[in-house]
Amino acid sequence: MKKFFLLLICVAMAAANPADVAFSKASIFVEAGEIYPLGDLMDAVENTHYAGVAFRYSYWEDVDGVAMFNYSYFKPIPNDVIFDGAHQFSGKLGLDWKFPLISPVVVGFGFTCNWARADLDDGVDKDATYTLPGGTLNDNETEFGWYGRINLPVLNYGKTRVGLNVLWEELWTLPKRSDMLTAGIYVERSLW
């Protein structure tokens, strides 16, 4: 799979001259939706909602750069976890390809960085929680990974677009990897 993505990048780089189109278009969008934990995460946290903002800019002829930021609050499932939930801030940086064959569907991928911090109950001793399930979240955790996504613009009104995003991300957590599926609705406004 990684070789396939590298091949796509090389083909895109060879097919276009970035100097002609880089930053010739830019837009900002807001997005909201739901995150569905997969694998082992299904037993650890509940599904949750998220909200975020993003910036899209043209890079090559059919390739856009995307920077996305969102916030979510995960509620733990196990009864022996001593905190109410975990705040998660997520940043994503990637590329979107507009393939004419499947237009208007846009396919993208990139890197993700998630920062999480436990929301401790009142009166809980922070130092006493490190050995308990989820205890390391008290001091923040940062996880890196990658994502793949499908973007489907549904409605266009001049400089405004409304659409759907479906994103699958894999975090490189140890000892196992963590997977999540994100589905959301966005409203995008062209800046120029």
Buried (B, 14 or more C-beta within 10 A) or exposed (E): EEEEBEEBBEEBEEEBEBEEBBEEBBBBBBBEBEBBBEEEBBEBBEEBEBEBBBBBBBBBEBBBBBBBBBEBBBBBEEEEBBBBBBBBBBBBBBBBBBEEEEEEBBBBBBEBBBEBBBBBEEEBEEEEBEEBBBBBBBEEBEBEBBBBBBBEBEEEEEEEBBBBBBBBBBBEBEEEBBBBBBEBEBBBEBEE
